[in-house]
Amino acid sequence: MLSLPALKGRGFPRKIDEDTADPFEHSELQRIAKVKSRRPQDTHLVMFASWSGLSLSEVMALAWEDVETETWQLKVRRAKVDPHYKVPKERSRVRIVELIDPAIHWLQQQMPYTMMLPQQEVSVRQRDNITIRADEVRFVFMNGTGEQQTPWHDPSLRRWYTDLLVKAKVRHRGPNQCRHTFASQALSNYVPM
């Protein structure tokens, strides 16, 4: 079987699509988890995304109000499609997700950073693309540290994500590979599809 880089020279001159599955290996996840940074929330986000199966846009819009910490389930209610928050375009994407132990661990690591922040109001575009609903939320993952935290925007998330992979000495893949990593790890551990 050819590796993704090998395909470039064999009739695939365009950049390999970010949605092509190229998951992180378990050893790479371990290196990412061990990165020492003044911004540990960045590592928490990547690790949570790799163990939850949420898309990048869903992780950026995830709020503590969506997480049930007694049963460790979360409800996917919105996504961040820059610059807007939107309900998922397909009704099937509004769903309850049962978290597995590694995802729970990374949420627990994140709790001290954002769980007690004040709620902020965000406008959420509804499925009709016209109606706007106001949500009061405390986002789970924020950009920055201390009182300088702001909601994530896709371009800034991609910049720090690249820096994190460099620090971890992990070959670069796009941030949506975290979702492919979740699927790969689950299948490798014989979790039924």
C-alpha positions in Angstrom: 0.0 0.0 0.0 1.3 3.5 -0.9 1.7 6.1 1.8 -0.1 9.5 1.3 3.2 11.3 0.4 3.9 8.7 -2.2 0.6 9.4 -3.9 1.6 13.0 -4.7 4.0 11.8 -7.5 1.7 9.2 -8.9 -1.0 11.2 -10.7 -2.1 13.1 -7.6 -0.4 16.5 -8.1 -2.9 18.4 -6.0 -2.5 18.7 -2.2 -3.9 15.6 -0.5 -7.3 16.6 1.0 -7.3 17.2 4.7 -10.3 14.9 5.0 -8.3 12.0 3.8 -7.8 9.8 6.8 -4.3 10.1 8.2 -4.9 9.5 12.0 -2.3 10.0 14.7 -0.7 6.9 16.0 -1.0 6.1 19.7 2.7 7.0 20.2 2.1 10.4 18.6 -0.8 11.1 20.9 1.4 10.3 23.8 4.0 12.8 22.6 1.4 15.5 22.1 0.0 14.9 25.6 3.5 15.4 27.1 4.1 18.8 25.5 5.0 21.4 28.1 3.4 24.7 27.4 2.2 27.9 29.1 -1.0 27.1 27.3 -2.0 23.6 28.4 -5.5 24.1 27.2 -4.2 23.7 23.6 -3.0 20.2 24.4 -6.3 19.4 26.2 -8.3 20.4 23.0 -6.2 18.2 20.7 -6.3 15.3 23.0 -10.1 15.6 23.7 -10.8 16.0 20.0 -8.8 12.8 19.3 -10.8 10.8 21.9 -14.3 12.2 21.4 -14.9 12.0 17.7 -16.2 15.5 17.4 -15.4 17.6 14.4 -13.2 20.7 14.8 -16.1 23.0 14.4 -18.1 21.1 17.1 -15.1 21.2 19.5 -14.8 25.0 19.0 -18.5 25.5 19.9 -18.7 23.0 22.7 -19.9 24.6 26.0 -20.0 23.3 29.5 -23.8 23.6 29.3 -23.7 20.8 26.7 -21.7 18.4 29.0 -23.4 16.1 31.6 -20.6 15.4 34.1 -22.5 12.7 36.0 -23.0 10.5 33.1 -20.2 11.9 30.9 -22.3 12.5 27.9 -22.5 15.6 25.8 -25.0 17.0 23.4 -23.7 18.4 20.1 -26.0 21.5 19.6 -23.9 23.9 17.6 -20.8 24.2 15.5 -18.5 27.2 14.7 -18.3 27.8 11.0 -16.3 31.0 11.0 -17.4 33.5 11.9 -20.8 32.1 12.9 -22.1 29.7 15.4 -24.7 27.4 13.7 -26.9 24.5 14.5 -25.6 21.4 12.7 -27.0 21.5 9.1 -28.2 18.0 9.3 -30.6 17.0 12.1 -28.6 13.7 12.6 -25.6 15.8 13.7 -27.5 17.0 16.7 -26.7 14.1 18.9 -25.8 12.7 22.3 -22.2 11.5 22.6 -21.2 9.0 25.3 -17.6 9.9 26.2 -14.9 7.2 26.7 -12.4 7.4 29.5 -9.6 9.3 27.6 -12.0 12.0 26.5 -13.4 12.3 30.1 -9.8 12.6 31.3 -9.0 15.5 29.0 -12.3 17.3 29.9 -11.5 16.9 33.6 -8.1 18.4 32.9 -9.8 21.4 31.2 -12.4 22.0 33.9 -10.2 24.3 36.1 -9.5 26.6 33.1 -13.0 27.4 31.8 -15.8 25.7 33.7 -16.2 28.6 36.2 -15.9 31.4 33.6 -19.0 33.7 33.3 -21.4 32.8 30.6 -21.4 34.8 27.4 -24.1 35.3 24.9 -23.5 34.0 21.4 -25.8 34.2 18.4 -26.6 30.8 16.8 -27.8 30.7 13.3 -30.6 28.1 12.9 -31.1 25.6 10.2 -33.2 27.9 8.0 -30.1 30.2 7.8 -32.3 33.2 8.7 -33.4 32.8 12.4 -30.9 33.6 15.1 -31.1 32.2 18.6 -29.2 33.6 21.6 -27.3 31.0 23.7 -25.7 31.7 27.1 -22.6 29.5 27.2 -19.2 28.9 28.9 -17.1 27.4 26.1 -15.0 24.4 27.1 -12.0 25.4 25.0 -10.8 28.9 24.8 -8.0 30.7 23.0 -5.5 32.2 25.4 -4.7 32.1 29.1 -6.1 33.7 32.3 -8.4 36.6 31.7 -7.2 37.0 28.1 -9.3 34.0 26.9 -11.5 34.4 23.8 -13.5 32.0 21.7 -11.6 30.1 19.0 -11.5 31.1 15.4 -10.5 28.6 12.8 -7.4 30.4 11.5 -5.9 31.0 14.9 -6.7 27.4 16.0 -4.8 26.1 12.9 -1.8 28.2 13.7 -1.3 27.1 17.3 -2.2 23.5 16.3 0.8 23.5 13.9 3.1 24.8 16.6 1.9 22.1 19.0 2.7 19.4 16.5 6.2 20.9 15.9 6.8 20.9 19.7 5.7 17.3 19.9 7.8 16.3 17.0 4.8 14.8 15.2 4.4 14.9 11.5 1.8 17.6 10.5 -1.8 16.7 9.6 -4.8 19.0 9.6 -6.7 19.4 12.9 -9.7 17.4 11.5 -7.4 14.3 11.7 -8.2 14.2 15.4 -11.7 12.9 14.3 -10.1 10.3 12.1 -7.8 9.4 15.1 -10.8 8.7 17.3 -12.3 6.3 14.6 -9.0 4.6 14.1 -8.3 4.1 17.8 -11.8 2.8 18.4 -11.6 0.3 15.5 -8.1 -0.8 16.6 -9.5 -1.6 20.0 -12.4 -3.7 18.4 -15.1 -1.2 19.2 -18.0 -2.2 16.8 -18.8 0.4 14.1 
